[in-house]
């Protein structure tokens, strides 16, 4: 595992004209795991899980502050402004592997 980032809604971006120009979502800097603990966990999982695409995938986990909007799930019923969120995350965190 390479760490974790927080993807969260920026409430200031949704305040009428005051939020104009602000990004509706913010992505934190990665928080790195404890190296020894993480290496031991990866080693054990590699012994347990199948190899290849069905096995262990290491990278950055993106923790979100909501189930819907911050994961890039779109809906016309809400003003989430998240149509490009997944693309934004992948551009900023190319080794992201999960939400």
N, CA, C and O atoms as a Tinker XYZ file with bonds, in Angstrom:
   396  protein
     1  N      0.845000   -1.181000    0.000000    73     2
     2  CA     0.000000    0.000000    0.000000    64     1     3
     3  C      0.882000    1.233000    0.000000    63     2     4     5
     4  O      1.927000    1.270000    0.649000    81     3
     5  N      0.454000    2.215000   -0.720000    73     3     6
     6  CA     1.252000    3.427000   -0.853000    64     5     7
     7  C      0.690000    4.589000   -0.058000    63     6     8     9
     8  O      1.274000    5.673000   -0.043000    81     7
     9  N     -0.438000    4.375000    0.602000    73     7    10
    10  CA    -1.000000    5.430000    1.418000    64     9    11
    11  C     -2.453000    5.692000    1.100000    63    10    12    13
    12  O     -3.123000    4.911000    0.424000    81    11
    13  N     -2.912000    6.805000    1.606000    73    11    14
    14  CA    -4.327000    7.142000    1.485000    64    13    15
    15  C     -4.470000    8.655000    1.345000    63    14    16    17
    16  O     -3.726000    9.417000    1.962000    81    15
    17  N     -5.440000    9.085000    0.521000    73    15    18
    18  CA    -5.782000   10.502000    0.426000    64    17    19
    19  C     -7.251000   10.665000    0.781000    63    18    20    21
    20  O     -8.022000    9.706000    0.742000    81    19
    21  N     -7.626000   11.875000    1.125000    73    19    22
    22  CA    -9.022000   12.204000    1.386000    64    21    23
    23  C     -9.540000   13.043000    0.226000    63    22    24    25
    24  O     -8.969000   14.085000   -0.097000    81    23
    25  N    -10.617000   12.592000   -0.396000    73    23    26
    26  CA   -11.321000   13.364000   -1.419000    64    25    27
    27  C    -12.584000   13.880000   -0.748000    63    26    28    29
    28  O    -13.436000   13.096000   -0.330000    81    27
    29  N    -12.704000   15.205000   -0.644000    73    27    30
    30  CA   -13.865000   15.733000    0.067000    64    29    31
    31  C    -14.453000   16.948000   -0.625000    63    30    32    33
    32  O    -13.770000   17.720000   -1.299000    81    31
    33  N    -15.734000   17.074000   -0.426000    73    31    34
    34  CA   -16.496000   18.185000   -0.991000    64    33    35
    35  C    -16.032000   19.482000   -0.336000    63    34    36    37
    36  O    -15.833000   19.539000    0.878000    81    35
    37  N    -15.862000   20.515000   -1.146000    73    35    38
    38  CA   -15.474000   21.830000   -0.661000    64    37    39
    39  C    -16.733000   22.677000   -0.539000    63    38    40    41
    40  O    -17.189000   23.229000   -1.541000    81    39
    41  N    -17.303000   22.798000    0.641000    73    39    42
    42  CA   -18.583000   23.503000    0.781000    64    41    43
    43  C    -18.515000   24.955000    0.325000    63    42    44    45
    44  O    -19.524000   25.502000   -0.120000    81    43
    45  N    -17.358000   25.588000    0.425000    73    43    46
    46  CA   -17.226000   26.981000    0.016000    64    45    47
    47  C    -17.487000   27.171000   -1.479000    63    46    48    49
    48  O    -17.900000   28.249000   -1.905000    81    47
    49  N    -17.249000   26.136000   -2.266000    73    47    50
    50  CA   -17.457000   26.226000   -3.711000    64    49    51
    51  C    -18.937000   26.262000   -4.082000    63    50    52    53
    52  O    -19.281000   26.582000   -5.220000    81    51
    53  N    -19.799000   25.944000   -3.149000    73    51    54
    54  CA   -21.231000   25.862000   -3.427000    64    53    55
    55  C    -22.019000   27.049000   -2.863000    63    54    56    57
    56  O    -23.250000   27.023000   -2.847000    81    55
    57  N    -21.318000   28.081000   -2.404000    73    55    58
    58  CA   -21.982000   29.275000   -1.859000    64    57    59
    59  C    -22.171000   30.273000   -2.995000    63    58    60    61
    60  O    -21.239000   30.994000   -3.352000    81    59
    61  N    -23.340000   30.315000   -3.547000    73    59    62
    62  CA   -23.713000   31.255000   -4.622000    64    61    63
    63  C    -22.494000   31.780000   -5.382000    63    62    64    65
    64  O    -21.657000   30.991000   -5.822000    81    63
    65  N    -22.387000   33.078000   -5.540000    73    63    66
    66  CA   -21.300000   33.661000   -6.322000    64    65    67
    67  C    -19.977000   33.673000   -5.561000    63    66    68    69
    68  O    -18.917000   33.811000   -6.171000    81    67
    69  N    -20.026000   33.532000   -4.245000    73    67    70
    70  CA   -18.794000   33.532000   -3.452000    64    69    71
    71  C    -17.902000   32.341000   -3.787000    63    70    72    73
    72  O    -16.678000   32.428000   -3.686000    81    71
    73  N    -18.519000   31.230000   -4.185000    73    71    74
    74  CA   -17.755000   30.025000   -4.467000    64    73    75
    75  C    -17.264000   29.914000   -5.891000    63    74    76    77
    76  O    -16.590000   28.947000   -6.244000    81    75
    77  N    -17.592000   30.895000   -6.713000    73    75    78
    78  CA   -17.201000   30.856000   -8.117000    64    77    79
    79  C    -15.679000   30.778000   -8.252000    63    78    80    81
    80  O    -14.949000   31.555000   -7.637000    81    79
    81  N    -15.224000   29.847000   -9.050000    73    79    82
    82  CA   -13.801000   29.683000   -9.277000    64    81    83
    83  C    -13.119000   28.724000   -8.319000    63    82    84    85
    84  O    -11.969000   28.347000   -8.541000    81    83
    85  N    -13.806000   28.323000   -7.259000    73    83    86
    86  CA   -13.225000   27.367000   -6.312000    64    85    87
    87  C    -13.482000   25.940000   -6.792000    63    86    88    89
    88  O    -14.513000   25.656000   -7.402000    81    87
    89  N    -12.559000   25.074000   -6.519000    73    87    90
    90  CA   -12.744000   23.667000   -6.860000    64    89    91
    91  C    -13.817000   23.066000   -5.956000    63    90    92    93
    92  O    -13.755000   23.229000   -4.737000    81    91
    93  N    -14.810000   22.366000   -6.537000    73    91    94
    94  CA   -15.860000   21.780000   -5.705000    64    93    95
    95  C    -15.375000   20.608000   -4.846000    63    94    96    97
    96  O    -16.047000   20.226000   -3.888000    81    95
    97  N    -14.224000   20.040000   -5.180000    73    95    98
    98  CA   -13.669000   18.918000   -4.414000    64    97    99
    99  C    -12.190000   19.158000   -4.175000    63    98   100   101
   100  O    -11.484000   19.684000   -5.035000    81    99
   101  N    -11.736000   18.769000   -3.006000    73    99   102
   102  CA   -10.331000   18.915000   -2.631000    64   101   103
   103  C     -9.741000   17.533000   -2.391000    63   102   104   105
   104  O    -10.426000   16.626000   -1.916000    81   103
   105  N     -8.479000   17.384000   -2.719000    73   103   106
   106  CA    -7.774000   16.113000   -2.526000    64   105   107
   107  C     -6.581000   16.388000   -1.620000    63   106   108   109
   108  O     -5.733000   17.227000   -1.926000    81   107
   109  N     -6.527000   15.674000   -0.507000    73   107   110
   110  CA    -5.438000   15.890000    0.446000    64   109   111
   111  C     -4.129000   15.293000   -0.076000    63   110   112   113
   112  O     -4.111000   14.547000   -1.054000    81   111
   113  N     -3.064000   15.635000    0.588000    73   111   114
   114  CA    -1.785000   14.982000    0.316000    64   113   115
   115  C     -1.852000   13.568000    0.890000    63   114   116   117
   116  O     -2.587000   13.332000    1.849000    81   115
   117  N     -1.103000   12.628000    0.324000    73   115   118
   118  CA    -1.153000   11.248000    0.836000    64   117   119
   119  C     -0.642000   11.132000    2.273000    63   118   120   121
   120  O      0.323000   11.784000    2.671000    81   119
   121  N     -1.319000   10.288000    3.026000    73   119   122
   122  CA    -0.857000    9.886000    4.350000    64   121   123
   123  C     -0.209000    8.526000    4.149000    63   122   124   125
   124  O     -0.846000    7.597000    3.653000    81   123
   125  N      1.036000    8.408000    4.529000    73   123   126
   126  CA     1.791000    7.175000    4.271000    64   125   127
   127  C      1.585000    6.153000    5.386000    63   126   128   129
   128  O      1.427000    6.523000    6.550000    81   127
   129  N      1.588000    4.874000    5.030000    73   127   130
   130  CA     1.407000    3.835000    6.046000    64   129   131
   131  C      2.695000    3.590000    6.825000    63   130   132   133
   132  O      3.770000    4.038000    6.426000    81   131
   133  N      2.572000    2.884000    7.927000    73   131   134
   134  CA     3.732000    2.439000    8.693000    64   133   135
   135  C      4.472000    1.421000    7.816000    63   134   136   137
   136  O      3.885000    0.399000    7.462000    81   135
   137  N      5.736000    1.663000    7.454000    73   135   138
   138  CA     6.420000    0.818000    6.472000    64   137   139
   139  C      6.504000   -0.665000    6.845000    63   138   140   141
   140  O      6.185000   -1.520000    6.019000    81   139
   141  N      6.921000   -0.980000    8.056000    73   139   142
   142  CA     7.089000   -2.378000    8.446000    64   141   143
   143  C      5.746000   -3.095000    8.513000    63   142   144   145
   144  O      5.606000   -4.204000    7.996000    81   143
   145  N      4.772000   -2.476000    9.139000    73   143   146
   146  CA     3.443000   -3.068000    9.240000    64   145   147
   147  C      2.861000   -3.314000    7.847000    63   146   148   149
   148  O      2.317000   -4.383000    7.570000    81   147
   149  N      2.983000   -2.320000    6.985000    73   147   150
   150  CA     2.439000   -2.437000    5.631000    64   149   151
   151  C      3.159000   -3.538000    4.837000    63   150   152   153
   152  O      2.507000   -4.340000    4.167000    81   151
   153  N      4.476000   -3.582000    4.907000    73   151   154
   154  CA     5.238000   -4.618000    4.185000    64   153   155
   155  C      4.850000   -6.015000    4.654000    63   154   156   157
   156  O      4.699000   -6.926000    3.840000    81   155
   157  N      4.687000   -6.187000    5.974000    73   155   158
   158  CA     4.283000   -7.490000    6.508000    64   157   159
   159  C      2.884000   -7.876000    6.054000    63   158   160   161
   160  O      2.634000   -9.032000    5.714000    81   159
   161  N      1.974000   -6.912000    6.049000    73   159   162
   162  CA     0.607000   -7.169000    5.611000    64   161   163
   163  C      0.575000   -7.538000    4.127000    63   162   164   165
   164  O     -0.105000   -8.492000    3.748000    81   163
   165  N      1.285000   -6.812000    3.298000    73   163   166
   166  CA     1.341000   -7.110000    1.863000    64   165   167
   167  C      1.915000   -8.504000    1.643000    63   166   168   169
   168  O      1.395000   -9.266000    0.828000    81   167
   169  N      2.965000   -8.838000    2.350000    73   167   170
   170  CA     3.582000  -10.157000    2.214000    64   169   171
   171  C      2.602000  -11.276000    2.556000    63   170   172   173
   172  O      2.501000  -12.266000    1.831000    81   171
   173  N      1.885000  -11.112000    3.660000    73   171   174
   174  CA     0.909000  -12.127000    4.063000    64   173   175
   175  C     -0.236000  -12.234000    3.056000    63   174   176   177
   176  O     -0.678000  -13.336000    2.731000    81   175
   177  N     -0.711000  -11.100000    2.566000    73   175   178
   178  CA    -1.799000  -11.121000    1.595000    64   177   179
   179  C     -1.364000  -11.753000    0.274000    63   178   180   181
   180  O     -2.151000  -12.448000   -0.368000    81   179
   181  N     -0.131000  -11.518000   -0.132000    73   179   182
   182  CA     0.379000  -12.128000   -1.366000    64   181   183
   183  C      0.428000  -13.649000   -1.240000    63   182   184   185
   184  O      0.279000  -14.356000   -2.237000    81   183
   185  N      0.632000  -14.152000   -0.045000    73   183   186
   186  CA     0.639000  -15.600000    0.177000    64   185   187
   187  C     -0.773000  -16.184000    0.166000    63   186   188   189
   188  O     -0.948000  -17.382000   -0.056000    81   187
   189  N     -1.764000  -15.354000    0.402000    73   187   190
   190  CA    -3.150000  -15.806000    0.533000    64   189   191
   191  C     -3.970000  -15.598000   -0.730000    63   190   192   193
   192  O     -4.748000  -16.469000   -1.120000    81   191
   193  N     -3.801000  -14.455000   -1.363000    73   191   194
   194  CA    -4.624000  -14.088000   -2.515000    64   193   195
   195  C     -4.038000  -14.633000   -3.814000    63   194   196   197
   196  O     -2.838000  -14.897000   -3.888000    81   195
   197  N     -4.877000  -14.802000   -4.841000    73   195   198
   198  CA    -4.363000  -15.259000   -6.129000    64   197   199
   199  C     -3.474000  -14.191000   -6.760000    63   198   200   201
   200  O     -3.581000  -13.011000   -6.427000    81   199
   201  N     -2.606000  -14.605000   -7.661000    73   199   202
   202  CA    -1.742000  -13.674000   -8.378000    64   201   203
   203  C     -2.522000  -13.042000   -9.525000    63   202   204   205
   204  O     -3.570000  -13.553000   -9.923000    81   203
   205  N     -2.020000  -11.944000  -10.052000    73   203   206
   206  CA    -2.645000  -11.311000  -11.207000    64   205   207
   207  C     -3.701000  -10.296000  -10.819000    63   206   208   209
   208  O     -3.721000   -9.793000   -9.695000    81   207
   209  N     -4.587000   -9.999000  -11.774000    73   207   210
   210  CA    -5.599000   -8.958000  -11.575000    64   209   211
   211  C     -6.582000   -9.259000  -10.458000    63   210   212   213
   212  O     -7.144000   -8.334000   -9.871000    81   211
   213  N     -6.803000  -10.526000  -10.151000    73   211   214
   214  CA    -7.723000  -10.891000   -9.076000    64   213   215
   215  C     -7.065000  -10.851000   -7.698000    63   214   216   217
   216  O     -7.725000  -11.067000   -6.682000    81   215
   217  N     -5.787000  -10.579000   -7.671000    73   215   218
   218  CA    -5.060000  -10.577000   -6.413000    64   217   219
   219  C     -4.890000   -9.188000   -5.831000    63   218   220   221
   220  O     -5.715000   -8.300000   -6.042000    81   219
   221  N     -3.825000   -9.022000   -5.111000    73   219   222
   222  CA    -3.527000   -7.790000   -4.401000    64   221   223
   223  C     -3.128000   -6.690000   -5.378000    63   222   224   225
   224  O     -2.319000   -6.909000   -6.280000    81   223
   225  N     -3.702000   -5.511000   -5.187000    73   223   226
   226  CA    -3.334000   -4.336000   -5.979000    64   225   227
   227  C     -2.869000   -3.262000   -5.018000    63   226   228   229
   228  O     -3.637000   -2.808000   -4.170000    81   227
   229  N     -1.635000   -2.859000   -5.143000    73   227   230
   230  CA    -1.090000   -1.826000   -4.266000    64   229   231
   231  C     -1.179000   -0.465000   -4.947000    63   230   232   233
   232  O     -0.997000   -0.351000   -6.159000    81   231
   233  N     -1.457000    0.544000   -4.166000    73   231   234
   234  CA    -1.549000    1.905000   -4.664000    64   233   235
   235  C     -2.153000    2.790000   -3.596000    63   234   236   237
   236  O     -2.138000    2.460000   -2.411000    81   235
   237  N     -2.678000    3.906000   -4.027000    73   235   238
   238  CA    -3.284000    4.879000   -3.115000    64   237   239
   239  C     -4.784000    4.608000   -2.984000    63   238   240   241
   240  O     -5.486000    4.449000   -3.982000    81   239
   241  N     -5.260000    4.559000   -1.749000    73   239   242
   242  CA    -6.694000    4.478000   -1.484000    64   241   243
   243  C     -7.221000    5.903000   -1.350000    63   242   244   245
   244  O     -6.605000    6.744000   -0.696000    81   243
   245  N     -8.360000    6.162000   -1.971000    73   243   246
   246  CA    -9.015000    7.470000   -1.864000    64   245   247
   247  C    -10.216000    7.330000   -0.936000    63   246   248   249
   248  O    -11.241000    6.762000   -1.311000    81   247
   249  N    -10.078000    7.846000    0.261000    73   247   250
   250  CA   -11.181000    7.864000    1.211000    64   249   251
   251  C    -12.018000    9.097000    0.907000    63   250   252   253
   252  O    -11.476000   10.166000    0.626000    81   251
   253  N    -13.337000    8.954000    0.963000    73   251   254
   254  CA   -14.202000   10.069000    0.615000    64   253   255
   255  C    -15.102000   10.454000    1.787000    63   254   256   257
   256  O    -15.336000    9.656000    2.694000    81   255
   257  N    -15.598000   11.681000    1.751000    73   255   258
   258  CA   -16.459000   12.149000    2.839000    64   257   259
   259  C    -17.925000   11.863000    2.595000    63   258   260   261
   260  O    -18.761000   12.143000    3.453000    81   259
   261  N    -18.250000   11.309000    1.438000    73   259   262
   262  CA   -19.633000   10.902000    1.203000    64   261   263
   263  C    -19.643000    9.696000    0.275000    63   262   264   265
   264  O    -18.705000    9.467000   -0.489000    81   263
   265  N    -20.704000    8.949000    0.359000    73   263   266
   266  CA   -20.831000    7.761000   -0.486000    64   265   267
   267  C    -21.089000    8.142000   -1.931000    63   266   268   269
   268  O    -20.692000    7.415000   -2.842000    81   267
   269  N    -21.739000    9.255000   -2.150000    73   267   270
   270  CA   -22.228000    9.575000   -3.480000    64   269   271
   271  C    -21.360000   10.598000   -4.209000    63   270   272   273
   272  O    -20.648000   10.244000   -5.149000    81   271
   273  N    -21.411000   11.831000   -3.799000    73   271   274
   274  CA   -20.786000   12.900000   -4.584000    64   273   275
   275  C    -19.268000   12.790000   -4.649000    63   274   276   277
   276  O    -18.693000   12.960000   -5.725000    81   275
   277  N    -18.615000   12.517000   -3.550000    73   275   278
   278  CA   -17.156000   12.491000   -3.521000    64   277   279
   279  C    -16.561000   11.257000   -4.179000    63   278   280   281
   280  O    -15.345000   11.166000   -4.344000    81   279
   281  N    -17.405000   10.310000   -4.553000    73   279   282
   282  CA   -16.935000    9.147000   -5.296000    64   281   283
   283  C    -17.189000    9.312000   -6.792000    63   282   284   285
   284  O    -16.949000    8.385000   -7.565000    81   283
   285  N    -17.671000   10.481000   -7.205000    73   283   286
   286  CA   -17.890000   10.746000   -8.615000    64   285   287
   287  C    -19.163000   10.158000   -9.181000    63   286   288   289
   288  O    -19.314000   10.072000  -10.399000    81   287
   289  N    -20.083000    9.752000   -8.321000    73   287   290
   290  CA   -21.366000    9.215000   -8.790000    64   289   291
   291  C    -22.251000   10.388000   -9.182000    63   290   292   293
   292  O    -22.550000   11.246000   -8.351000    81   291
   293  N    -22.667000   10.431000  -10.429000    73   291   294
   294  CA   -23.413000   11.585000  -10.919000    64   293   295
   295  C    -24.919000   11.356000  -10.876000    63   294   296   297
   296  O    -25.406000   10.233000  -11.004000    81   295
   297  N    -25.642000   12.463000  -10.691000    73   295   298
   298  CA   -27.102000   12.440000  -10.685000    64   297   299
   299  C    -27.588000   13.840000  -11.009000    63   298   300   301
   300  O    -27.041000   14.826000  -10.517000    81   299
   301  N    -28.617000   13.921000  -11.836000    73   299   302
   302  CA   -29.214000   15.224000  -12.152000    64   301   303
   303  C    -30.014000   15.779000  -10.976000    63   302   304   305
   304  O    -30.390000   16.951000  -10.982000    81   303
   305  N    -30.277000   14.950000   -9.973000    73   303   306
   306  CA   -31.097000   15.371000   -8.835000    64   305   307
   307  C    -30.322000   16.238000   -7.838000    63   306   308   309
   308  O    -30.925000   16.850000   -6.957000    81   307
   309  N    -28.994000   16.295000   -7.969000    73   307   310
   310  CA   -28.183000   17.017000   -6.991000    64   309   311
   311  C    -27.191000   17.943000   -7.692000    63   310   312   313
   312  O    -26.728000   17.645000   -8.793000    81   311
   313  N    -26.875000   19.044000   -7.063000    73   311   314
   314  CA   -25.843000   19.962000   -7.552000    64   313   315
   315  C    -24.513000   19.532000   -6.946000    63   314   316   317
   316  O    -24.033000   20.134000   -5.986000    81   315
   317  N    -23.922000   18.484000   -7.517000    73   315   318
   318  CA   -22.674000   17.950000   -6.982000    64   317   319
   319  C    -21.439000   18.434000   -7.733000    63   318   320   321
   320  O    -20.341000   18.454000   -7.176000    81   319
   321  N    -21.610000   18.816000   -8.975000    73   319   322
   322  CA   -20.486000   19.304000   -9.800000    64   321   323
   323  C    -19.318000   18.326000   -9.786000    63   322   324   325
   324  O    -18.161000   18.727000   -9.668000    81   323
   325  N    -19.630000   17.046000   -9.908000    73   323   326
   326  CA   -18.595000   16.015000   -9.801000    64   325   327
   327  C    -18.379000   15.231000  -11.098000    63   326   328   329
   328  O    -17.808000   14.140000  -11.076000    81   327
   329  N    -18.833000   15.784000  -12.223000    73   327   330
   330  CA   -18.732000   15.067000  -13.491000    64   329   331
   331  C    -17.289000   14.711000  -13.856000    63   330   332   333
   332  O    -17.049000   13.699000  -14.515000    81   331
   333  N    -16.340000   15.529000  -13.435000    73   331   334
   334  CA   -14.936000   15.309000  -13.784000    64   333   335
   335  C    -14.096000   14.864000  -12.594000    63   334   336   337
   336  O    -12.867000   14.863000  -12.668000    81   335
   337  N    -14.743000   14.490000  -11.509000    73   335   338
   338  CA   -13.999000   14.182000  -10.283000    64   337   339
   339  C    -13.086000   12.972000  -10.429000    63   338   340   341
   340  O    -11.930000   13.026000  -10.010000    81   339
   341  N    -13.572000   11.892000  -11.009000    73   339   342
   342  CA   -12.724000   10.697000  -11.152000    64   341   343
   343  C    -11.526000   11.022000  -12.037000    63   342   344   345
   344  O    -10.404000   10.615000  -11.736000    81   343
   345  N    -11.753000   11.741000  -13.109000    73   343   346
   346  CA   -10.655000   12.142000  -13.988000    64   345   347
   347  C     -9.656000   13.021000  -13.232000    63   346   348   349
   348  O     -8.445000   12.849000  -13.370000    81   347
   349  N    -10.166000   13.963000  -12.434000    73   347   350
   350  CA    -9.294000   14.828000  -11.631000    64   349   351
   351  C     -8.437000   13.998000  -10.678000    63   350   352   353
   352  O     -7.232000   14.223000  -10.560000    81   351
   353  N     -9.068000   13.033000   -9.998000    73   351   354
   354  CA    -8.324000   12.183000   -9.063000    64   353   355
   355  C     -7.239000   11.405000   -9.804000    63   354   356   357
   356  O     -6.100000   11.339000   -9.342000    81   355
   357  N     -7.585000   10.816000  -10.948000    73   355   358
   358  CA    -6.609000   10.003000  -11.676000    64   357   359
   359  C     -5.468000   10.854000  -12.236000    63   358   360   361
   360  O     -4.346000   10.367000  -12.375000    81   359
   361  N     -5.744000   12.118000  -12.558000    73   359   362
   362  CA    -4.674000   13.010000  -13.017000    64   361   363
   363  C     -3.745000   13.390000  -11.870000    63   362   364   365
   364  O     -2.528000   13.440000  -12.043000    81   363
   365  N     -4.318000   13.657000  -10.702000    73   363   366
   366  CA    -3.516000   14.072000   -9.550000    64   365   367
   367  C     -2.880000   12.895000   -8.822000    63   366   368   369
   368  O     -1.778000   13.015000   -8.286000    81   367
   369  N     -3.574000   11.752000   -8.802000    73   367   370
   370  CA    -3.105000   10.556000   -8.095000    64   369   371
   371  C     -3.141000    9.380000   -9.081000    63   370   372   373
   372  O     -4.038000    8.542000   -8.983000    81   371
   373  N     -2.198000    9.290000  -10.023000    73   371   374
   374  CA    -2.275000    8.258000  -11.059000    64   373   375
   375  C     -2.198000    6.823000  -10.534000    63   374   376   377
   376  O     -2.588000    5.890000  -11.236000    81   375
   377  N     -1.705000    6.638000   -9.326000    73   375   378
   378  CA    -1.626000    5.301000   -8.748000    64   377   379
   379  C     -2.769000    5.025000   -7.780000    63   378   380   381
   380  O     -2.659000    4.152000   -6.919000    81   379
   381  N     -3.883000    5.776000   -7.921000    73   379   382
   382  CA    -5.077000    5.521000   -7.111000    64   381   383
   383  C     -5.689000    4.197000   -7.552000    63   382   384   385
   384  O     -5.827000    3.937000   -8.747000    81   383
   385  N     -6.055000    3.363000   -6.585000    73   383   386
   386  CA    -6.615000    2.049000   -6.913000    64   385   387
   387  C     -8.002000    1.832000   -6.326000    63   386   388   389
   388  O     -8.662000    0.850000   -6.670000    81   387
   389  N     -8.461000    2.715000   -5.454000    73   387   390
   390  CA    -9.784000    2.481000   -4.851000    64   389   391
   391  C    -10.378000    3.773000   -4.313000    63   390   392   393
   392  O     -9.669000    4.721000   -3.975000    81   391
   393  N    -11.719000    3.775000   -4.245000    73   391   394
   394  CA   -12.485000    4.827000   -3.595000    64   393   395
   395  C    -13.187000    4.202000   -2.432000    63   394   396
   396  O    -13.910000    4.886000   -1.708000    81   395
